[in-house]
Amino acid sequence: MKIKDKIFGGIMGALVGDAMGAPTEMRTRDQIIDFFSGYVKEFINPPDDVFAKGRLPGQVTDDFSIAYYLLKEVVKDSGLITSELGKNAILNWADDLEYSSRFAGPTTMMAINKLRENLEFDPSKEFGLVNYNNLGTNGAAMKIFPVGLLNGRDFDKTIIDVINVCSHTHFTNAALSGACAIACAVGEALQDDSTIDSITDAGIYGAKHGNLKALEITKKICAGPSIERKIELAKEIGKSSNSFDQLLIDINDIIGCGIWVWESVPAVFGIINGVDNTMDAIYAGVNIGNDTDTIATMAGAILGAHFGIDSIDDKFVEVGLKVNDFELKYLSDELSKLI
């Protein structure tokens, strides 16, 4: 398979996951089934009680839009990842009020406002914290797939690049460990000889060494479970699942599907070990409950890169490109030239 088809597959898998998961966000699996009369497997209008209310079917939220601005910077800077690139990407996203005015959380906006003034964002100074236990969220992991697409199997470079990109806003060992897991998995997924096992192993490597490198570089600790070990557990849950329904139930009950990075990132690896194609991975993320758009974004990026653009239904690609004003085919082609 051509590398550009795998890169475009990763990009569009992430887009479709975010856009399809936006209407189901925050509900439980049972509430999704009840409210939408079954599993959601199409682009639909978001209801009025979710963050994406008023968006068109197929339009993305913060998950993909932040990654899009990162992708633009990666291409503009010819693949040279620096801390400045990460800063520019998040500030450019913040200037796009279509997304930041609606989707930016208070911590992210606090960090962005500090960046605009060229000041360091350190909540321990703001709030007198000992550790950073409220900063173990998945905001870095959800946006980081472009770094994985760029670096492929160079996992050690990926880990450094992830820290450079993300530590302006998500700098704890937990947040960066989860982001490194996703980026390394995406990089492995690009390889022609990759398997779900090798992709999962890459995620485990990223989680383990990303945690260690973050503790060395940022030194900002978030008390929480080992993402590395939870990916291992999620893998076993995915492999042992005997149905789509049971896969979603078991991952939610045992791993969790919330905004905490030690839930949503391992949940992605449970999903990709329990399905055999990109669309089922996206459907699983969309319907698993809680942080559905983020989980579907990450799962779509990994298996979209693994199986390529042809693994994503054409109708979703067509609508996703039409309703989002993004130059994705161009950026995908330009990124493939940097590999």
C-alpha positions in Angstrom: 0.0 0.0 0.0 1.3 3.5 -0.8 2.4 5.5 2.2 0.2 8.4 1.1 -2.9 6.2 1.3 -2.0 5.1 4.8 -1.3 8.7 5.9 -4.6 9.9 4.4 -6.3 7.0 6.1 -4.9 8.0 9.5 -6.1 11.6 9.0 -9.5 10.8 7.8 -10.0 8.0 10.3 -9.4 10.6 13.0 -11.8 13.1 11.4 -14.6 10.6 11.0 -14.1 9.4 14.6 -14.4 12.9 16.0 -17.3 14.0 13.9 -19.3 10.8 14.4 -18.6 10.7 18.1 -19.4 14.3 18.9 -23.2 13.7 19.2 -22.8 10.7 21.6 -20.3 12.4 23.9 -20.9 12.1 27.7 -23.7 9.6 27.5 -23.3 6.0 28.7 -23.5 3.2 26.2 -27.0 2.4 27.4 -28.1 6.0 27.1 -26.7 6.1 23.6 -28.7 3.1 22.6 -31.9 4.5 24.2 -31.6 8.1 23.0 -30.5 7.3 19.4 -32.6 4.1 19.1 -29.5 2.0 18.7 -25.8 2.4 18.0 -24.8 5.5 16.0 -23.1 4.5 12.8 -23.7 7.6 10.7 -23.0 11.4 10.8 -26.0 12.9 12.7 -27.0 16.2 14.1 -25.6 16.6 17.7 -28.4 17.0 20.3 -28.7 20.2 22.3 -27.1 18.7 25.4 -23.6 18.1 24.0 -20.7 20.4 23.4 -21.1 20.1 19.6 -24.8 21.3 19.6 -25.6 23.2 16.5 -22.8 21.7 14.4 -23.6 20.0 11.1 -23.4 16.3 10.7 -19.8 15.5 9.9 -18.3 18.6 11.4 -15.4 18.1 13.8 -14.8 19.4 17.3 -11.6 20.3 19.3 -10.2 16.8 19.0 -9.5 16.9 15.2 -9.3 20.6 14.8 -6.4 20.9 17.2 -4.7 18.1 15.4 -5.4 19.9 12.1 -3.6 23.0 13.2 -0.7 20.8 14.4 -0.6 19.1 11.0 -0.4 22.4 9.3 2.6 23.5 11.3 4.3 20.2 10.8 4.0 20.6 7.0 4.9 24.3 7.1 8.1 23.6 9.0 9.0 20.6 6.8 8.7 18.1 9.6 11.1 19.8 12.0 9.3 19.4 15.4 10.2 22.0 18.0 8.7 23.5 21.1 8.0 26.6 19.1 6.0 24.6 16.5 3.8 23.2 19.3 3.2 26.7 20.7 2.3 28.1 17.3 -0.1 25.3 16.6 -2.1 25.7 19.8 -2.1 29.5 19.5 -3.3 29.4 15.9 -6.1 27.0 16.9 -7.0 29.4 19.8 -7.3 32.2 17.2 -9.9 30.2 15.3 -13.0 31.1 17.4 -15.1 28.6 15.6 -13.4 26.0 17.8 -11.7 27.7 20.8 -14.8 29.7 21.8 -16.8 26.6 22.1 -14.5 23.7 22.9 -11.5 25.0 24.9 -11.5 24.0 28.6 -10.6 26.4 31.3 -7.2 24.9 31.9 -6.3 25.0 28.2 -7.4 28.6 27.9 -5.4 29.5 31.0 -2.3 28.0 29.4 -3.1 29.7 26.0 -3.4 33.1 27.7 0.0 32.6 29.4 1.5 31.6 26.0 0.2 34.7 24.4 2.1 36.7 27.0 5.2 34.5 26.7 4.7 33.4 30.3 5.1 29.9 31.7 1.9 28.1 32.7 2.5 26.3 36.0 -0.7 25.5 38.0 1.4 24.7 41.1 2.2 28.4 41.3 -1.4 29.4 40.4 -3.1 27.1 42.9 -0.4 25.9 45.3 -0.5 22.3 44.2 1.9 19.6 45.4 1.3 17.4 42.3 -0.8 18.0 39.2 -3.5 15.4 39.8 -6.2 17.3 37.9 -4.0 17.5 34.8 -4.1 13.8 33.7 -6.5 14.4 30.8 -6.3 13.2 27.2 -5.9 16.6 25.4 -2.4 15.7 24.3 -3.2 12.2 23.2 -6.2 13.2 21.1 -4.3 15.6 18.9 -0.9 13.9 18.5 -1.4 11.5 15.6 0.4 13.8 13.0 3.6 13.3 14.9 3.2 9.5 14.7 2.5 9.8 11.0 5.7 11.8 10.5 8.1 9.7 12.5 7.0 6.1 11.8 9.0 3.6 13.8 11.5 6.1 15.2 9.7 5.9 18.6 12.5 7.6 20.6 12.3 10.7 18.3 8.5 10.5 18.5 8.6 10.7 22.3 10.8 13.8 22.3 8.7 15.4 19.6 5.5 14.7 21.6 6.9 16.4 24.7 8.0 19.4 22.6 4.6 19.7 21.0 2.4 19.1 24.0 4.1 20.3 27.1 2.9 23.9 26.7 -0.6 22.8 27.8 -0.3 19.1 28.8 2.9 18.6 30.6 2.4 15.9 33.3 3.9 12.5 33.0 0.5 10.9 32.6 -0.7 13.2 29.9 2.5 12.8 27.9 2.7 9.0 28.5 -0.7 8.6 26.9 0.2 10.9 24.0 3.4 9.0 23.4 1.4 5.7 23.4 -0.9 7.0 20.6 1.8 8.6 18.5 4.0 5.5 18.6 1.1 3.3 17.7 0.2 5.5 14.7 3.8 5.4 13.6 3.9 1.6 13.8 0.6 1.4 12.0 2.1 3.0 9.0 4.4 0.1 8.4 3.5 -2.4 5.7 4.5 -5.3 8.1 2.7 -4.0 11.1 0.1 -6.1 13.0 -2.3 -5.2 15.8 0.1 -6.9 18.2 3.1 -4.8 16.9 0.9 -1.6 17.1 -0.1 -2.4 20.6 3.5 -3.1 21.6 4.5 0.2 20.1 1.8 1.9 22.2 3.2 0.1 25.3 6.7 1.3 24.5 5.5 4.9 24.0 3.6 4.8 27.3 6.5 3.4 29.3 9.3 5.5 27.8 7.1 8.6 27.4 6.4 8.5 31.1 10.1 8.2 32.0 11.1 10.9 29.6 8.4 13.2 30.8 9.5 12.7 34.4 13.0 13.6 33.4 12.2 16.6 31.3 9.0 18.3 32.7 9.3 16.8 36.2 5.5 17.4 36.7 3.9 14.4 38.3 0.2 13.4 38.1 -0.7 10.6 40.4 -2.5 7.9 38.5 -2.3 4.3 37.3 0.3 3.0 34.8 -0.9 3.6 31.3 1.5 1.0 30.1 0.0 -1.7 32.3 -3.5 -0.6 31.5 -2.9 -1.0 27.8 -1.7 -4.5 28.5 -4.9 -5.2 30.4 -7.0 -3.6 27.7 -5.3 -5.7 25.0 -6.3 -8.9 26.8 -9.9 -7.7 27.2 -10.1 -6.9 23.5 -8.7 -10.2 22.5 -11.0 -12.2 24.7 -14.2 -10.3 23.8 -16.7 -12.5 22.0 -19.0 -9.8 20.6 -19.1 -6.1 19.7 -21.5 -5.5 22.6 -19.4 -7.3 25.1 -16.2 -5.5 23.9 -17.8 -2.1 24.7 -19.2 -3.3 28.1 -16.0 -4.8 29.3 -13.7 -1.9 28.3 -16.1 0.6 29.9 -16.5 -1.5 33.1 -12.8 -2.4 33.6 -10.7 0.2 31.8 -13.1 3.2 31.7 -13.8 5.6 28.9 -13.5 9.1 30.5 -11.3 12.1 29.9 -8.6 10.7 32.1 -5.7 9.6 29.9 -5.3 6.3 31.8 -8.9 5.5 30.8 -9.4 6.7 27.2 -5.9 5.8 25.8 -6.0 2.1 27.1 -9.6 1.9 25.9 -8.4 2.6 22.4 -6.0 -0.3 22.5 -8.8 -2.6 23.9 -10.9 -1.6 20.9 -8.3 -2.2 18.2 -7.6 -5.6 19.7 -11.3 -6.5 19.6 -12.2 -5.5 16.0 -10.7 -6.2 12.6 -11.4 -3.1 10.6 -11.3 0.7 10.8 -15.0 1.4 10.7 -15.8 -1.0 13.5 -13.1 0.6 15.6 -14.7 4.0 15.0 -18.2 2.6 15.7 -16.8 1.2 19.0 -15.4 4.5 20.1 -18.6 6.4 19.1 -20.8 4.1 21.1 -18.7 3.0 24.1 -19.9 6.0 26.1 -18.4 9.0 27.9 -15.5 10.6 25.9 -16.7 9.0 22.7 -15.4 11.5 20.2 -11.8 11.4 21.6 -11.7 7.6 21.8 -13.1 7.3 18.2 -10.6 9.9 17.0 -7.6 8.0 18.4 -8.9 4.6 17.3 -9.7 6.0 13.8 -6.2 7.5 13.4 -4.5 4.2 14.3 -6.5 1.8 12.2 -6.9 4.3 9.4 -3.2 4.4 9.2 -2.9 0.6 9.4 -5.5 -0.3 6.8 -5.4 2.8 4.7 -7.9 5.3 3.2 -9.9 2.5 1.5 -10.8 1.1 4.8 -13.0 4.2 5.5 -16.4 4.4 3.9 -16.3 6.8 1.0 -19.5 8.5 2.1 -17.9 9.6 5.3 -14.7 10.8 3.6 -16.8 12.8 1.1 -19.0 14.5 3.7 -16.1 15.0 6.1 -14.1 16.8 3.4 -17.1 18.8 2.3 -18.4 20.2 5.7 -15.0 20.9 7.2 -13.0 23.7 5.6 -9.7 21.9 5.8 -7.1 21.3 3.1 -6.6 17.7 4.2 -5.7 16.0 0.9 -3.0 18.6 0.3 -1.6 18.3 3.8 -1.7 14.5 3.5 0.3 14.6 0.3 2.8 17.1 1.6 3.3 15.0 4.8 3.9 11.9 2.7 6.8 13.7 1.0 8.5 14.3 4.4 8.6 10.6 5.2 
